[in-house]
Amino acid sequence: MTDKEVVAAAESLGEELATAKESSSEFAFTTMVIQCNEAIGDETGVDYGSVCGADDDGCC
């Protein structure tokens, strides 16, 4: 995958998450974001839990 493809996929995911946030409960949206982060972590090897602090609302 090229850098352009990765950026395009990330932008698409961001748009989908923004739409989902508007139409989902806070619990459902948070659950979906956690699942997305786990799937991304499985693919990339990045553990977002260790990158972003639990108290950091501006991250992840």
N, C-alpha and C positions, 0 to 999 in steps of 0.2 A: 504494500500500500504506500502511495506517495504521501508527502506532507500535505499536499493540496486535498487529497482524498480524506485524510484524517481530519483536517480542519473542516471540510464540508460535512463530514459525518458528525463532528462535535456540534457544529452550528445547527444541523438538523435535529439532533438530540435536544439541544437547548430550546429550540422552538417547540418541539413536542412536549417538553417538560413545562414550559410556560403555559401552553394550552391546557395541559393536565392540571396544573396548579389552580387555574381559574375554575375548573369544573369538578374538582375533587375536594373531599374533606381534607383537613390538615393531616389526619392520621393516614389516610389512603395515599396522599401525596408523599408524605415522609417515608412511608413503607416502600413506595415505588422508587424514590431516590436512593434509598438504602440498597434495594435490589439492583438498581442500575450501577451504583458504585461497586457492589460486589462483582457484578458481571464484568465491568471494566477492569477491576483489579485482577480478576481471573485471567483476562486476556493480556494485560500489560505488566502484571507483576507489581503494580503500585497498590499499596495498602493505604487507602484514603483515611482510615482511622488513625494511622500513625502520622500522616501528613498534616491533617487538619485536627485541631484540638476540639474536644467536645463542646467547649464554651465559645468557640469561634463561629458566630452566626454569619460572618461575612465570607466564610470559606465553604467550599463544597455545597 
